[in-house]
Amino acid sequence: MLTKRLASVVSHCYGCSPVPDIPAMDVALSTQLDIRFLNNEEMSDVTFMVEGRPFFTHRVLLMSASERFRQMLADSPDNIIHIGHMTYSTFQMMMRSLYCGGTEGLKISVSEAMK
C-alpha cells in the first residue's frame, strides 16, 4: 500500500519525465547526540580523565566519530581513557563539536583553536 502511494506521488511530481537520480547518502556523516548528554554522567559509559577531571561520554558517539576513538576504546578495558596532551576546556570544546555535529555556533579564540 505504501509503495502505491509513493508511486502516485512520484508520478504526480514527474509525470512522464524520468525521475532524477537520488544522490548517495554520505555515510561519513557524524552521529550526534542531544547536547543534554554532553558531559552528563547519567547514561554515560565512557569516562575521559583530562587534567585529573572526569568528562563523561557515550560509546555510541565515539565509535561512530573516528577510528582513533574506536582504538582508544579497544585499548581501555575499564572504559576510562586518560588524556594528557590537552586542557580540559579544549577537550570540552572538541566534545561539544562531536555531540552537536559540527562547529557551527562554537565561539573560540584563535589561541584556543591553536591548542
N, C-alpha and C positions, 0 to 999 in steps of 0.2 A: 504494500500500500504506500509506504513512504517513497519507494522508488518511482512509482507512478506520479506522485505529487511533485517530486523533484524534476522528473522528465517534463511535466507540464509547465513548471516554472522556467526551465531552461528553454523549452520550445517557445514559450511566450516571449522571453527576452531576446532570443536569437533568430527565431523563425527558421528560414531555410539556410541562413548563414552558418558557416562552420563555427562550432564552439571554440573559442581560443584555448590554447594550451594552459593548463593550470601549472603555475611555477612550482618547482620542487620546494618542499619545506626545508628551511635551513635547520639541520639537526644540531648545529653548533650554538643555537640559541641557548642562553643561560637559563637555568632554573632560578626562580626567585621565590622567596617566602615573604609573608606579611612582615612588615617592619616591627610588629609587636613581638616577633620571635627573636629579634636581634639581641644578643647577649642576655637572653632570658633563660634562667636555669630550668624553668618548668618545661618539660618535654625535651630538653636538650640531651644529646647522647655523646657529645664530644666536648672536651674542655681544652682550650689552649691556655697555657701559662705564659703570660707576657709581663716582663718586669715583676715577676712574683705575684701577679694578679690573675685571677681566672677570667676567661672570656668564654662564654657558653655558646656552642654552635650545634648544628644539626648535620648528621652524617649524609643525609639525602642531598642536601645542598652542596656540601663539599665534594661528594663523589661525582656530582654532575658538573662541577665547576672546572676541574682540571685533573690531569694525570698526576700532577705533583701532589695534590691533596689526597688522591687515591693511594699514592705511595706512602705518604706520611701516615695515613690511617692504617695501612698494612703493617707498617713498622712499629705501631704503637698498640700493643695488645690491651692496654688498660684504658684506651681512648683519651689519654692525656698527652697533649703534644706541647713540648716546650719550645718557645720561640725566643731566641736570644739576639737577633740581629735587627730588631726594630722597636720603636717605642710603642707603648700601649695605645696612645692616641692615633698613631699611624696605622697600627693593626686594626683599630676600631673603624677607621675610615675605609680601609680596604674591605673589611667585612660588611660594612654598610653598603658599599657598591655591589657586593655579591648578593646580599639579601634583597636589594632594591632593583637589581638587574641592570645596573649601569651607574654612571657618574652624574647623570642629569640632576641638577639641584644641589650638588655637593659643593660646598664652599670650602676652598682650600687655598692657602697661601703658596707662593712659589717655593719658599723654603720647605714647607711641609711636603709638597709634591716631590721635591728632590730627595727627601728621606726615603 
